[in-house]
Amino acid sequence: MTKAELHALIQEQQANICQLAAIRDGRTIYSDEWNNYKSDDCLHVMSVTKSVFALLIGIAIDQGKIKSVDDKVLDYFPEYQVKRGEKTIYEVTIKHLLTMRAPYKGKGDPWSKVCSSENWTYTSLDFLGGRKGITDEFDYRTVCLHILTGLLYKATKMKTVDFANKYLFEPLGIKKHRIYIAKSAQEHKDFTISKEPKENVWFCDKEDLGTPGYGLCFSAQDMAKIGLLCLNRGKHEGQQIVSSAWIEEMTRPRTVEGKHFRGMDYGYLWWIIDRKQGIYAAIGNSGNVIYVNPGKNLVVAVASYFKPTIFDRVDFIQKYIEPFACGK
């Protein structure tokens, strides 16, 4: 398949893809755009944000700002007033949040209650715990992960975007990001579902803390740099951005129970596609993906505008992009 044929195939079969970048052996094999996007335009990459945030936690641990993933969450919030009768919350660790095995009250994400509150972190903490105790059940959440951004701020004394810019984005050559705060519920919704290009921003709460579960705006080129950093075990151009030990721990597969996640395993906010081959990915709604295949020294990044019927594009990447990039 030629580049022109691949471009046409994506335009016809994957209409909401706006950018794609494939890097193999450290060299860009394919880079392309659709839907009138330019290569440096940004898109809201949805839950890919989670995987990027996992790197920030690793950097904070490397710096000694966070002692361990086994730290109790409440150790970072001594001023938080625990609800009367709540006991489980005292046992919840950072690892429970990173692996989506934290216990919560109720089902699903309490979007309206968290996002309409004055303090998103404390409101998210209000939902942490419950009568069932620590069950270690996989429970995928997005808005309640806001606890992690509050925790990072407590540990580092730096706002999320500032910490990310200084220790991750700028060292990788990713443009400096700015905070973005929605002034209304409608503006929040528009940010999420708009098909228009965005700037280098990170959606934040009223205290300028970047949402760790969603809200980061990247180009496919930016995403590819994140994937390449992971592929190179935390090193970029000779500089160790995050420790290789963290990359290994972050991508260690943990079995996900149930049939809702296409048989994938989970690491620390990264999906493990194939534990035998060591393939893993950051996956966001609408088909936003950072795909890393260490065995083929390959990174594929896909940036897409909002289309809720698409969960991931792993099958598409493996059927078309991977063979193209690897010359098969």
Salt bridges, closest charged atoms under 4 A:
ASP32 OD2 - HIS7 ND1 2.72
ASP41 OD1 - LYS38 NZ 3.48
ASP70 OD1 - LYS95 NZ 3.75
GLU79 OE2 - LYS154 NZ 3.00
GLU86 OE1 - LYS105 NZ 3.32
GLU91 OE1 - LYS72 NZ 3.42
GLU118 OE2 - LYS206 NZ 3.24
ASP139 OD2 - ARG141 NH2 3.22
GLU199 OE1 - ARG178 NH2 2.30
ASP205 OD2 - HIS146 NE2 2.75
GLU237 OE1 - HIS236 NE2 3.74
GLU248 OE1 - ARG233 NH2 3.74
GLU257 OE1 - ARG101 NH1 3.33
ASP265 OD2 - ARG275 NE 2.81
ASP312 OD2 - ARG262 NE 3.42
ASP315 OD1 - ARG262 NH2 2.45
GLU322 OE1 - LYS296 NZ 3.79
